[in-house]
């Protein structure tokens, strides 16, 4: 692993497999963090913290209330590749008191974006 912080890429279309592989290896080796903008339909992926991807999206014009964090695990298949947990999800005033996305509809929207832009859980 490099001493440099992992980079963040903003996805508006499907990430190439080699780019995803690089982000996973550059980050945690088995997973990569991402933040989805459910309004704009884009994802910030990579970085050491979800806050890194969140900041990249904010700098790109996203609004905080539309951002939700999760983790992507390649090789776990369609139903096991996404973990809906992140500190950026803690929003008690908006009805999400914990790190996990509580609203099933919002989870599904994040899942749809991730499966479309990152992948469907296949091995790298």
C-alpha positions, 0 to 999 in steps of 0.5 A: 500500500502506498503512503499517499492517501487513496484518490477519489473518483467521481462516477457518472458512468460505469467504472472500468474494472481496472480502475475499480481494482486500483481503488480497492488495492489503493485503499483497503484491499478488499473493499472501497468506500463510496458516497452516492448523490441520490439526486444527481445520480453520481458516486464519489468512490475511493479515499481513506474516509467516506468524508473524502468522497463526500468532500469531492462531491460537495466540491463538484456541486452536490448538496449534503442532504443528498449524500449517503455513504456505503462500502463496496466489496467486490467478489461478494455477489449482487446481494452481499457487495454493499454495506450501507454504513458510514459516519456521513449517514448520521443525521438525526434531524433527518430521521437517520440516527445511526451510521447505517442507512435506515430508510429502505427506499434510500438504501435501494436508491444507493444500491441501484446507483452502486450496482449501475456505476460500480459493479454487481459484486463480481470478483476483480 
